[in-house]
Amino acid sequence: MKNIRLHIILLLGILLFSCREDEHIVVSEFQVIPEEINYDSEVMGMYLVNEGNMGSNKCTMDYLDFTTSVYLRNIYAERNPAVVKELGDVGNDIQVYEDKLYIVVNCSHKVEVLDAYTGVRIKQIDIPNCRYVRFYRGYAYVSSFVSGVLIDPNAPLGAVYKINTNTLEIVNKITVGYQPEEMEVLGEYLYVANSGGYRVPYYDNTVSVVELEGFKQVRKVNVGLNLHRIRADKYGKLWVSSRGNYNDIYSPYGSVPSNLYVLEKKVGYNDMVVTDTINIPCSNMAIHGDSLYLYSHDYDNLTGESALTYAIVNIQTKEVVSKNFITDGTEKEIKMPYGINVHPEIGDIYVTDAKNYVSTGTLSCYNKEGKRKWRVSTGDIPAHMVFLYK
């Protein structure tokens, strides 16, 4: 099997160097995974977007090929040699929908749409200060801060843009809360986590409820200060994380820690309400089966330090069942966890490390028992991952 893998790598090299001489080609680097990962699975690979430090125009895209056990770095530049500035400044999200790959590039104010199986650019969609993308019945929905990239107590309300995924044209836009972050589709509604991050210390604390058929904000749900992540589970609940105010005792709200909230429907209520507060900090999360995996680096303004946590929450009982899903001690080698995902079939856990935010990061793979299987080098600030199916 290893000989086959090496033949594939050599063939890749020949193809890369056989392009026209008058084109400037940036050749992607590769790293062979030390363990065979060619699972009997419908998942053929995983894309990873490296944010790159703000202002450096160093956003890149990597690809983990499960069929060859090879990790390819910076493939966007290789597949799109005519794009002068490559991916741009700060990659903030990546998703796959209907054979297209959508990359949200925050500070370049655009969404790049690629062929999901070749990585070749199809179109650029311009959206100011865009953040995340989700999909529903032939449309993409992109959250946007709308204003420029700066702290401003008078920053305007944010928006969600609606894009036709066939024509790739913006067809509508609605106003939501302040500085909207992640979104989640549940039923016929889009739930938007509003942060108010530009209006520090007066953060937003609401989730906007958007009726997708009429595309209008129908209500807001009060949740927690400075919201960020939002995930739906298989039982119809929403899990929403708040950043809090980083233990800022001088804030008008006092010191408010990061937290994780559960929203669900209750008898007598028209929509989701907060039913549980888990009382655990959460920076990012991924749900697999009945387990919600999260990590947090809960920053303290007073000490300037982050307390790191790698926890598992049972989504049925809403109980924290483990404070560390990494069981072999290798969490000590992770300086700054920055992304998490779980293989939908195998259950392997992927955790990225942004290290010092200016140098090469890493991607580590852990099995279900929390033992590290392998680790590879990535681009700068590895953050967002999405699986590609056959």
JOKAUR-V333726 format. One line per field, one symbol per residue. psi: psi as a letter, one per 30 degrees, with the letter a starting at -180 (. if undefined). Layout:
# JOKAUR-V333726
psi: ???
This chain:
# JOKAUR-V333726
psi: eeeeeeeeeeeeeeeegglkfgkjkjkkllkkkfkkgililfkflkkkkkekkkffhgklklkjjfffhkjkkhfeeefiffjegbebjjkflklkkhgkkkjjjdfghlkkklkfffgkkelkkjkkhlelklljhgkkkkkkfealilkjfgkllalkkkkkfefhkkflklkbakikbllkkjbglkkkjkegffgkgillglkkjkjeefikkflkkkdlkildlkkklfgglkkkkkfaghhjfflffajjlklklkklklkfkfakljfkkfhkkkellkkkbgkjkllkijkjeefglkkkkjlkkjfefgkjfkfjfjfgfffffjejkflklkkfeegkkkkljfcgfflkalkkkklffgkkelklkaakikekkkkkl.
